[in-house]
């Protein structure tokens, strides 16, 4: 292999040869570092989802706690501006969140337990309402069975093997096996929220002042403020919209005579945090509840129709008008985020999908593309560093 003048093995310069351009050496080093960074980045990107999925017992409560803590930062800062100590302000934020969460859970879980306890007694009414659909399904099933038997006549078909799974023998057994883990995760998440908020002011000040340049400090401060503002604005605005939607649905169901209207309004508000898929699930649950309650199928489907109409009005008129263009997100990115976090963490991941998308987009947008590494480490490439040092030396000469 023929080597260029002044070059040794692997294109490195020969010691003592002053004819090699220093910029070429720097560019080759940069290419090598870029290749290694790209390989490491690809490996990290491929392995991270599986690590998050396998370590969900740790990563899920931690991530949820951080998102909640970021959303509570404006309340913390308001309390600190009114001379409330950081520890007391953090404890107040945590208590306010716990009170709100427990009120919401009590409004949904307690009536839902009583309502669905009556499900076995309402099966006859549901079957009577959907009798036409059951007749159609029965006819279709008979046709499919005849077709399958006709196709199976040509050869034996081995029956599928099923594995028996023993269900819990009692509610106490179920609680004993699942409750401790959930309690530990909730307690861990509460501690993360508290300690994050109590150290937020010091952490932000240390992060900004640790930058070696004024421009880097300003960029860091802007990123932190944008993440807090966008996340808290989105969660706060969407929470108000969802609560209003839930109250409207509850009032309409109360006029319709459906039992537990506040429970159904809370279910609608909760599932509305999940874009696209959440309202569909809420409408299906409302249809099931209507079939359990009303004897006429057309009246039974009215709760789902009311919910769909109210959601369409909220999604296409109210939310765009209130949220505006600042927090507008590409629908494709929302679907990708929902699919990814839903696959990793299930329903809790779907609830966190949009806030996490906002945080990631804000950081990338504020950091600048494509030099994210340059933003993080306050340096550009090696060649740029050497050129900057050379220009400074020339200026001194």
Buried (B, 14 or more C-beta within 10 A) or exposed (E): EEEEEEBEEEEEBEEEEEEBEEEBBBBBBBEEEEEEEEEEEEEEEEEEEEEBBEEBEEBBBBBBBBBBBBBBBBBBBEBBEEEBEBEEBBBBBBEEBEEEEEEBEEBBEEBBEEBEEEEEEBEEBBEEBBEEEEEEEEEEEEEEEEEEEEEEEEEEEEEEEEEEEEEEEEEEEEEEEEEEEEEEBBEBBBEBBBEBBBBBBEEBEEBBEEBEEEEBBEBBBEBBBBBBBBBBBBBEBBBEBBBBBBBBBBEBBBEBEBBBBBBBBBBBBBBBBBBEBBBEBBBEBBBBBBBBBBEEBEBBBBBBBBBBEBBEEBBEEBBEEEBEEEBEBEEEBBBEBBBBBBEBBEEBBBBBBBBBBBBEBBBBEBBEEEEEBBBEEBBBBBBBEBBEEEEEEEEEE
